[in-house]
Amino acid sequence: MRAWKTALPLLLLAACADDDATRADADAAVDAAPLPADACPDAAAAPAGPGRYALVVTELRFADLVAPGVAPGFDLDGLDSDGLDGTGCRHPDFEGPDGAPGIDNQLATLMPILRATEARAIDGLLQESVNGGSILFLVQLDGLDDWRDDDAVDLVLQSGAGPTPYLTTDGLIESDQTFALDPDARPNPTTATLVDGTLTAGPFDVLLPVSVLNASFDLVMPIGMVQLTFNPDGSADGLFGGALPISTVLDLAGSIDTSIRDLATNLLISRADLLPDADGRCTAISAWWTVHAERAFVADW
């Protein structure tokens, strides 16, 4: 329990627990759920897109530094900060693995420090929450006309309400399952573009379902981005993240053990690099998660 409370404000993700009624409703809607015309995005075998397509996030991890000065992510503020001026609150930006400049990912610099504290189990706890269905994150694509290139695809990110997912022998969520949307979660719509098999959306406000003790709400990450690259088997790998407001994290700090709360608070404030206020103090920290998603179906969609 102690480790779980430590990880909660850092996970910033959760979903409502499912019950027998939710499972029954979702199972009953399986036959009504629309199926994609072709579930394998192989350009040679299926040049046309399925129109509608859904994915469920099966693996979720904080995006770490790839090498000194190199990190996954995106340029969220349009600046290539060198750390010598105030544009990024004196934090230098990174270079992306592909050589792109101006990458904002300050949370990646803190993860080795946090993993050396009582938050060291954070990665395992995050993945356990995904495997158990308490973090059930669904990606819905509409108007997907081509698997390789499409200049306008409607994308909706939303949390699911169950049923509890079946797992593979590797302990990960199995593909091709049907899930119900959480009726209490707000949908997160935007328009994405697909270029050479990679879907990119943003910047837009990314809404993440959060549950802390008995409180559940949507956490808004301004200037968020989502990127997913399709694999031949219909799965996808990518990133999502954005500007994580420091004030929101501090509001959740009450659920952290006292032994790590002050450290985590001070570290987050010291690494804030986005959304400067009128006094020039940055009010958010750039944060990214790497994801793997498998094919799924959404009931009543």
C-alpha positions as CSV (number, residue, x, y, z in Angstrom):
1,M,0.0,0.0,0.0
2,R,2.8,2.3,0.8
3,A,4.4,1.9,-2.6
4,W,1.1,2.3,-4.3
5,K,0.4,5.6,-2.5
6,T,3.9,6.8,-3.5
7,A,3.3,6.0,-7.2
8,L,-0.2,7.5,-7.5
9,P,0.7,11.1,-8.1
10,L,3.3,10.1,-10.5
11,L,1.2,7.7,-12.5
12,L,-1.5,10.3,-13.1
13,L,-3.6,7.6,-14.7
14,A,-6.4,5.4,-13.6
15,A,-9.9,4.2,-14.5
16,C,-13.1,3.3,-12.7
17,A,-13.1,-0.4,-11.6
18,D,-15.4,-2.7,-13.5
19,D,-18.2,-4.7,-12.0
20,D,-20.3,-7.7,-13.1
21,A,-23.0,-5.4,-14.7
22,T,-20.4,-3.6,-16.8
23,R,-18.9,-7.0,-17.9
24,A,-22.3,-8.3,-18.9
25,D,-23.2,-5.1,-20.9
26,A,-19.9,-5.2,-22.7
27,D,-20.2,-8.9,-23.6
28,A,-23.7,-8.4,-24.8
29,A,-22.5,-5.6,-27.2
30,V,-19.7,-7.7,-28.8
31,D,-21.9,-8.7,-31.8
32,A,-23.0,-5.1,-32.3
33,A,-19.5,-3.7,-32.2
34,P,-18.4,-2.6,-35.7
35,L,-15.4,-4.6,-37.0
36,P,-12.7,-3.1,-39.2
37,A,-12.8,-4.1,-42.9
38,D,-9.2,-5.3,-42.6
39,A,-7.4,-5.7,-39.3
40,C,-3.9,-5.9,-40.7
41,P,-2.3,-2.5,-41.8
42,D,0.0,-4.0,-44.4
43,A,0.2,-1.6,-47.3
44,A,0.6,-4.3,-49.9
45,A,-2.3,-6.5,-48.6
46,A,-4.7,-3.8,-47.4
47,P,-4.0,-0.4,-49.1
48,A,-7.4,0.9,-48.0
49,G,-8.1,1.7,-44.4
50,P,-10.9,0.2,-42.4
51,G,-12.8,3.4,-41.7
52,R,-13.0,2.8,-38.0
53,Y,-10.3,1.2,-35.9
54,A,-9.7,0.9,-32.2
55,L,-6.7,0.1,-30.0
56,V,-6.2,-0.6,-26.3
57,V,-3.0,0.4,-24.5
58,T,-1.3,-2.8,-23.3
59,E,2.1,-1.4,-22.2
60,L,2.9,1.9,-20.6
61,R,6.1,3.3,-19.3
62,F,7.7,6.6,-18.5
63,A,9.9,7.7,-21.4
64,D,13.5,7.7,-20.3
65,L,16.6,9.4,-21.6
66,V,18.1,7.5,-24.6
67,A,21.5,8.9,-24.0
68,P,23.0,12.1,-22.5
69,G,21.2,15.0,-24.2
70,V,18.9,12.6,-26.2
71,A,15.3,11.9,-25.2
72,P,12.0,10.9,-26.8
73,G,9.2,13.4,-27.0
74,F,8.2,16.5,-29.0
75,D,9.0,20.2,-29.1
76,L,6.0,21.5,-27.1
77,D,6.9,25.2,-26.9
78,G,8.4,25.8,-30.4
79,L,11.7,26.7,-28.8
80,D,15.2,25.1,-28.8
81,S,16.3,26.2,-25.3
82,D,20.0,26.1,-24.5
83,G,19.5,26.4,-20.7
84,L,21.2,29.9,-20.6
85,D,18.0,32.0,-21.0
86,G,14.6,32.0,-19.5
87,T,12.6,30.7,-22.4
88,G,12.6,27.2,-21.0
89,C,13.1,28.3,-17.3
90,R,16.9,27.7,-17.9
91,H,16.5,24.0,-18.7
92,P,18.2,22.9,-22.0
93,D,16.0,21.0,-24.5
94,F,17.0,17.6,-25.8
95,E,17.7,16.2,-29.2
96,G,15.3,13.5,-30.3
97,P,16.5,10.0,-31.2
98,D,15.9,11.0,-34.9
99,G,18.0,14.2,-34.4
100,A,15.1,16.6,-34.1
101,P,16.0,19.6,-32.0
102,G,14.1,21.3,-29.2
103,I,12.6,18.2,-27.5
104,D,10.9,18.9,-24.2
105,N,11.1,16.0,-21.7
106,Q,12.3,17.2,-18.3
107,L,10.5,14.4,-16.4
108,A,12.9,12.0,-18.0
109,T,15.8,13.6,-16.1
110,L,14.0,12.9,-12.8
111,M,13.1,9.3,-13.3
112,P,16.5,7.9,-12.3
113,I,16.3,9.9,-9.0
114,L,12.8,8.8,-8.3
115,R,13.6,5.2,-9.0
116,A,16.3,5.4,-6.3
117,T,13.7,6.3,-3.7
118,E,10.5,4.5,-2.5
119,A,9.1,5.2,-6.0
120,R,11.5,2.6,-7.5
121,A,8.5,0.3,-8.1
122,I,6.6,2.9,-10.1
123,D,7.2,1.2,-13.5
124,G,5.9,-2.2,-12.3
125,L,2.9,-0.6,-10.5
126,L,2.0,1.3,-13.7
127,Q,2.2,-1.8,-15.8
128,E,0.2,-3.9,-13.2
129,S,-2.5,-1.3,-13.3
130,V,-2.7,-1.6,-17.1
131,N,-2.7,-5.5,-17.0
132,G,-5.5,-5.5,-14.3
133,G,-7.7,-3.0,-16.2
134,S,-7.6,-0.2,-13.7
135,I,-5.8,1.8,-16.4
136,L,-7.8,1.0,-19.5
137,F,-6.9,3.5,-22.2
138,L,-8.7,3.2,-25.5
139,V,-7.7,4.9,-28.8
140,Q,-10.6,5.3,-31.4
141,L,-9.8,6.2,-35.0
142,D,-12.6,7.2,-37.4
143,G,-12.3,8.2,-41.1
144,L,-9.1,6.1,-41.5
145,D,-9.1,5.8,-45.3
146,D,-5.6,4.6,-45.9
147,W,-3.1,2.7,-43.7
148,R,-0.1,4.6,-44.9
149,D,-1.1,8.2,-45.6
150,D,-4.2,10.1,-44.5
151,D,-4.4,13.9,-44.0
152,A,-7.4,13.8,-41.6
153,V,-8.2,11.0,-39.1
154,D,-10.6,11.6,-36.2
155,L,-8.9,10.5,-33.0
156,V,-10.5,10.0,-29.6
157,L,-8.7,9.0,-26.4
158,Q,-11.0,7.8,-23.7
159,S,-10.9,5.5,-20.7
160,G,-12.7,2.2,-20.7
161,A,-15.0,0.7,-18.0
162,G,-14.2,-2.9,-18.5
163,P,-14.6,-5.8,-18.6
164,T,-11.4,-6.9,-16.9
165,P,-9.1,-7.8,-19.8
166,Y,-7.9,-11.3,-20.6
167,L,-4.1,-11.6,-20.6
168,T,-1.6,-13.4,-22.8
169,T,0.9,-15.9,-21.4
170,D,3.3,-13.0,-21.2
171,G,0.9,-11.3,-18.7
172,L,-0.1,-8.5,-21.1
173,I,-3.6,-7.6,-22.4
174,E,-4.6,-9.8,-25.3
175,S,-5.6,-8.3,-28.6
176,D,-9.0,-8.3,-30.3
177,Q,-11.1,-7.9,-27.1
178,T,-14.2,-5.7,-26.8
179,F,-14.3,-3.0,-24.2
180,A,-17.0,-0.6,-23.0
181,L,-16.3,3.1,-22.7
182,D,-16.4,4.7,-19.3
183,P,-19.7,6.7,-19.4
184,D,-18.3,9.1,-16.8
185,A,-15.1,9.9,-18.6
186,R,-15.0,12.8,-21.0
187,P,-14.0,11.9,-24.6
188,N,-10.7,13.5,-25.8
189,P,-11.2,14.2,-29.5
190,T,-8.8,15.7,-32.0
191,T,-7.7,15.4,-35.6
192,A,-4.6,13.4,-36.5
193,T,-2.6,13.0,-39.7
194,L,-1.1,9.7,-40.9
195,V,2.2,9.9,-42.8
196,D,4.0,6.7,-43.9
197,G,2.2,4.6,-41.3
198,T,2.8,7.0,-38.4
199,L,-0.2,8.8,-36.8
200,T,0.5,12.1,-35.2
201,A,-2.0,14.4,-33.3
202,G,-1.5,17.6,-31.5
203,P,-0.9,19.9,-29.9
204,F,-4.1,19.6,-28.0
205,D,-5.3,19.1,-24.4
206,V,-4.7,15.5,-23.5
207,L,-7.3,14.3,-20.9
208,L,-6.2,11.5,-18.6
209,P,-8.6,9.8,-16.2
210,V,-7.2,10.0,-12.7
211,S,-8.3,8.2,-9.5
212,V,-6.7,9.0,-6.1
213,L,-8.3,7.3,-3.1
214,N,-12.0,8.1,-3.5
215,A,-11.6,11.0,-5.9
216,S,-11.8,10.6,-9.7
217,F,-11.4,13.3,-12.3
218,D,-9.8,14.2,-15.6
219,L,-6.3,15.6,-15.6
220,V,-5.7,18.0,-18.4
221,M,-2.3,18.1,-20.0
222,P,-2.1,21.2,-22.1
223,I,-0.1,21.2,-25.4
224,G,-0.2,17.5,-25.5
225,M,0.9,15.2,-28.4
226,V,0.2,11.7,-29.4
227,Q,2.2,9.6,-32.0
228,L,1.6,6.0,-33.0
229,T,3.3,3.9,-35.6
230,F,1.3,1.0,-37.0
231,N,2.9,-2.5,-37.1
232,P,2.0,-5.1,-39.7
233,D,-0.1,-7.1,-37.2
234,G,-2.4,-4.1,-36.5
235,S,-0.7,-3.1,-33.2
236,A,1.0,0.2,-32.7
237,D,3.9,1.7,-30.8
238,G,4.5,5.3,-29.8
239,L,4.4,8.1,-27.4
240,F,2.0,10.4,-25.6
241,G,2.4,13.2,-23.2
242,G,2.6,17.0,-22.9
243,A,2.7,19.7,-20.2
244,L,2.1,18.3,-16.8
245,P,0.9,21.2,-14.5
246,I,2.9,21.3,-11.3
247,S,-0.1,22.6,-9.3
248,T,-2.0,19.4,-10.2
249,V,0.8,17.2,-9.0
250,L,1.1,19.2,-5.8
251,D,-2.6,18.8,-5.2
252,L,-2.1,15.1,-5.3
253,A,1.0,15.2,-3.1
254,G,-1.1,14.5,0.0
255,S,-1.3,10.8,-1.0
256,I,2.5,10.4,-1.0
257,D,4.5,9.1,2.0
258,T,6.0,12.0,3.9
259,S,9.5,10.5,3.3
260,I,9.3,11.2,-0.4
261,R,6.8,14.0,-0.7
262,D,9.1,16.9,-0.1
263,L,11.8,15.4,-2.4
264,A,9.3,14.8,-5.3
265,T,7.8,18.3,-4.8
266,N,11.1,20.1,-4.9
267,L,12.3,18.1,-7.9
268,L,9.2,18.8,-9.9
269,I,9.3,22.5,-9.2
270,S,13.0,22.7,-10.0
271,R,12.5,21.0,-13.4
272,A,9.4,22.9,-14.6
273,D,10.1,24.0,-18.1
274,L,6.8,24.9,-19.7
275,L,3.9,27.5,-19.5
276,P,5.7,30.4,-17.7
277,D,3.5,32.7,-15.7
278,A,3.5,36.5,-15.6
279,D,6.6,36.4,-13.4
280,G,8.4,34.1,-15.8
281,R,8.1,31.0,-13.6
282,C,7.4,27.8,-15.4
283,T,4.2,26.2,-14.2
284,A,4.4,22.8,-15.9
285,I,6.9,20.0,-16.6
286,S,7.2,18.2,-19.9
287,A,6.4,14.5,-19.5
288,W,6.1,11.5,-21.9
289,W,5.1,7.9,-21.8
290,T,6.0,5.2,-24.3
291,V,3.1,3.0,-25.2
292,H,2.3,-0.2,-27.0
293,A,-1.3,-0.8,-28.1
294,E,-3.1,-3.8,-29.5
295,R,-6.2,-4.1,-31.7
296,A,-9.5,-3.8,-29.9
297,F,-13.2,-3.3,-30.4
298,V,-15.4,-0.7,-28.6
299,A,-18.9,-1.7,-27.7
300,D,-21.7,0.4,-29.1
301,W,-19.4,2.5,-31.3
